[in-house]
Each structure stands twice: as C-alpha cells, then as structure tokens.
Amino acid sequence: MGQTPPAASPASADAASRSRRSKDRAGRNLPAAVAVGVTLGAVALASLFFDKRLFLVLATAAVLGAVWELAGAVRTAGIALPTPPLYPGVVLAIAAAFWAGPGGLVVALTLTAVAVLVWRGLVAPGSLGPQGYRRDVTAGLFSVVYLLTAGGFAALLVRPEDGPFRILAWLLLVVGSDVGGYTVGVLTGRHPMAPSVSPKKSWEGFGGSVLACVLLGVLVVWLALDAAWWVGVVLGVSMALSATLGDLTESLLKRDIGVKDMGTLLPGHGGLMDRLDSIALSAPVAWLVLGLLVPVA
C-alpha cells in the first residue's frame, strides 16, 4: 500500500516516446487502414476480372455513399446539398459512360447539373426558399465535378476489352502514391508541402509518392498493358501529381467545413470520401494518359 510504481527505464521511455511521435505523425490507425485497404482492393479486383458489371455496381455504390457522406458533412456548415438529383445522376453518369462512352458521360453530367439547378430553385421544399440558393447549388455542382465525374471516368477506363488492366494500373498507382508518400513522409518528412491545408503532408513524402508511382507504373504497363517503360514513367508522375492534388483538395474542403473526417465507414481511413480523395482527381488523368499512350487494340 502506498508503494511507488517502478520507474520506466530510459530505453523503454524513449521507445514509447518514439512510438507516440510516429503515431502522431502518421495520423491514422495503421493496422486497421491496411486491413480495410487490402479488403477493398481484393473485392475490387475480384469484381474486375469476374464481370465488369460487378465493378460498375461497386463503383456506383461507392460514389453514392460518398455523396451521402458529403451531404452530412456540409450540413454541419449550414449547406443543404441537393441530393435528390445527385443520386440518380450518379447511376446515370456511370451507366452512360460505360455503354455510350465519353459523349454519354458528358450528356449525363450536363443533365445532372441542370437538374441540381432546377431542383434547388423550383422543386426543393419551400422551407429552403431562395436564401442559400447559390451556396447549395455550388455544393451540388462541386459534387458533379468531383464525384460523379470520377465515377464516370472509372466506367470509361473499364469499358475497353483490356479495361480491367487499365483499372488495375490506375488503382495500383493511386495506392502506391498513398503508401509511398505516407512511408517516406513519416520517416523523413521535414518540409511541409501545404501547412495551412495538410500539415502532415511533406515534400519528402511527395517524393516518395512519385518514386513509388514511377516504379509501379513501369512494372504495370509492361506486364499488364504491354506498353513501353517510359509510358509507366509518364503515368506514374501523372498519378502522383493528381492523387496528391486530390488529397489536398479534400483536406481543404474538410478544413473549410470544420470536420476531421468526412465519415466513419472505413476504420483507419475515415469515410468513403476520405478514401476517394486521391482516386477522384486521378481517374480522368489515368483515362487521358492511357488513352493517348496505350491505344486500345
């Protein structure tokens, strides 16, 4: 009774301190993040090589979930996201892109954008009224550009005969950008890239993203798409840039509306929006680069 607990040894205290610092800098539950990421990747790959339509169903579900999460997040900032036209717009954009190509996607996105304007102005519950119209419509159009466009370009990527391998290249490089940036940033990050937007993102981490994407890009375009090595370099650099910009874009959005995560559906990642951040902006870039440099036979 009244005994003083033994003091921790300097070595153990130093190890605990390093562990805490590493966890603070990581900013996520790494085991949970890895488990969720591996599971999602396995499900996506299984759907791709079993039946493309299953992948489209998964992509549609993911974008619908992201719109739902975004609606809840912006509601905390007093924004009423016009979801009634956005939900069918997600389905329309992905289906039109897959079955009608780029022209179909353009038509679907245009119709959804017009529906957002009309619904919020004329059909929405009268309690909304004209007050906040510009704010709500802006959020709706942002959803069209940021989320529905990403889903549509995913459908365009999977559409050709070698579409599963194009999706594989895109997603593998996005994951490589995340893992490379995370690992190098935690270990060596010293110079913040955008401290007012994402304090943990460093230039060292971005270098790790580029290196990982280039190495993976060379391998995947050679083995899966039968393209020249330099195509992998171009694709890798493009994916690192677009994935990083996507991550920073969502960080800026979260800071603007005052939330840490967009949701809680994915342990270690946050919500679907938190996982789709780097994927969203890289989808059209992957489609453009592969379309130009790896023509469909």
N, C-alpha and C positions, 0 to 999 in steps of 0.2 A: 504494500500500500504506500502510495506516495513516491514510488521509485521513478527515477528519471529514465525514460527510454534511451537506449544506447544511441549515440550519435552516429549518423551515417558516415561511412568512410569517405575521404576526399575523392577517391576514384568513382565510387557509386554516385556521389552527389554530382560529380562532373558529368557522368554518363546520363543521369536523369536530366541535368540541365541541357545537355546537347539534344536529348530526345524531345524536351519541351520546345526548344528552339526550332528543331526540324519540323515538329508538328505545327507550330505556329506559322512557319513559313510555307508549309505545304497547304494549310487551309482546308484540308479535307480528310475524311476517313478513308485512308488508302486501301485497306483490305476490302471494305465494302465497295469502294469505287471500282476496284479491279474485278471483284466478283460480278457486279452488275454489268460492267463493260464487256466482260467475256461472255456472259449470258446473252446480252443483247446482240453481240456480234455473231454468236453461234446461231441464234434464231434467224437473224437477217441472212446469213449465208445459206442456211438450210432452205429458207424460202426462195432464195435466188435460184439455186440450182435444182430445185424440185419443180417449181412452177412460178414463172414471173408474176402471175396474177396474185399469188400469195404475198410477194414482196410489195406489190401495189397496195394490198389491203393493209399491211403493216405500216407502210409509209403514210397512207391515209389516216390510220388510227393515230399515228404519232403527231401528224400536223393538227388533227382535230384536238388532240389533247393539249398541244401547245397553245392553240387559240383559246381553249378553255382556261388554261393557266394564265395566259396574258390578260384575259378579261378579269380574272380575280385579282391579279397584281395591280393593274391600273385602276381598279375600283378603289383601292386604298388612297389613290391620288385624286379621287373625285371624277374619274373618267368612265363614261359608260360605253364600253366597246360594242359596236353594232354587230353582235354575234349572229342574229338570225340570218342575214345574208352571207355571213362568212362561212358558216358550217356547210351549207350546200355548195358554196364556192370552192371549198377545199376538194370535195368529191368531184366537182365538175372540172377543176383545173387538172387534177391528176389523170382523170379518165380521158379528157380531151387531149392532153399531151401524149398519152400512150397510144391512143387509137387514131388521132388526127395529126400528130406531130407539132412542130413549133407554131404553125398557124392556128391550130386548135387551142394551144395554150394561150396565145395572145387574145383570142376571142373570149376564152373563159375568164381570164384575168380582167379584161375590159368590162365584161358583163357584171362581174362581181363588184368591181369598183363603182360602176354606175348604181348597182343595187344598194351598196353602202350609202351612197349619197341620197338616194331616193328614200330608202327605209328610214334613215335617221331624220330626214326632213319632213316626210309625209306620213309614214306608217307607224313609226315608233309610238309607244304610249304617250298620251297627251301630257303626262306629268313631266316629260323631258322638255318639251317645248323648244323654242329657238335658243334658249340660253345654253351655252356649251356646245352648240352645233359644230362649230369649226374645230373645237378641241376633240370631240368624239369622232368626227369624220376623219380627222388627221390620224388618229389612232387606228381607225379602220383601214385606211389606205396604207398605213405602215404595215399592218398585218398582211395585206395583199402582196405588197412588195417583198416583205421579209420572209413570210411563212408560206403563203400559197405559191409564190414563185419557186421557192426551194423544192416544194413537193412536186411541182410541175417539171422542173429540170431533172429531178430524180427519175421521174417517169420517162423523160426523153433519153436519159442515159441508159436505162434498162431496155429500151424499145428495140434496138438493133439485135441481130442474131447473136452477136458477142456481147450483148448488153450486160449479162451477169458479171463478166470480167471487167467491164468499164465501171460498174458499181463497186466491184471489189477494189479496183485501183483507187477510186475516189475515197471510199470509206477507210481503206487501209492507210492512205496518206494523211487523212484527217486525224486518225488515231495516232499515227506516227508523229504528227506535229504536236499533238497534245502531250504524248508521253515524252518526246524528246525535249520539248520546252519545259515541261514540269520537272524532269530529272535534272537537266542542266541548270535550270533556274534555282532549284532547291539547293543544289550542291555548290554552285559558283556564282549565283546571281548577286550582283553588287550595284548595277546601274539600272535604275527603274526606267522602263520604256515610256510609261504614261502614268506618273504617280497620282495625278488627280483623278484618274479613271480606274486604274487597276494597280494598286501599289505593289502587289506581288509579282507582276509581270516585268521581266527584266530583259535587257538587250542580250545578255548571255543566254537566257532561256530562248529568246527568238533565234539565236544562232544554233542552239540545239534543235529547234524545230526545223530550221532549214536543212541542217545536216541529215537529220533523220528522214525527212521527206525526200531529199535527193537520193539517198542510199536506197530507200524503199522504192522510190519511183523508177530508178534504173532497173531494179530487180523485177518489179511487177510488170512494167511494159515489155520487158524482154521475155519473161516467162509466160505471161498471161495474154499479152496482146501482140506478141511477135513484132515489136517495133524497135527502132534504133535506140541505143543507150541515151543519146542526147535528148530524145523525147522525154525520157524519165527525168532528166535534169530540169527541163522546162516545166514539166508537170509538177515536179517536187517543189521548185521555187514558187510556182503559182499557188500551189496548195498551202504552203507555209504562210505566204502573204495573206491569202484570202481567209484562211482559218484564223489567223491571228487578228485580222480586222473584224471578223465575225465575233470573236471572243470579246474584243474591246467594245464593239458596238453594244453587245448585251450588257457589259459592265456599266457602260454609260447610261443605258436605259434603266438599269436597276438603281443606280445612284440617283437618277432623276426622280424616280417614283418612290425612292426610300425603302427598298427591300433588299435583303441579303441574298435570297434565292427566289426564283420565280415559282417554285413549288417544292414538294417533298416526296414525290412519287418514286424517285430513284435514289436510294441510300448512297451516300458518298458523292453524289453528283448534284443533288437538289431536285429540280423538276425536269420535265421534258425540254422546256425552253433552255434550261442550263446545259443540257446535253446537245441540243440542236444549234447552239450559238455558232460554233465554228463550221458546222455542217451546212447551215443555211446559205451563207455567202459563198461557200466554196462550190456548191452544186452547179451554178451557171458557169463558173470558171472552168470546172472539170469538163463540163459538156463542150464548151468552146474549144479548149485546148485539145482534147481528144478528138473532137470533130474535125479540127483543122489538120492535126498531125498524124492521126491514126484513122484514115478513112475506112468506112465500113465496106467490106468486100462485096 
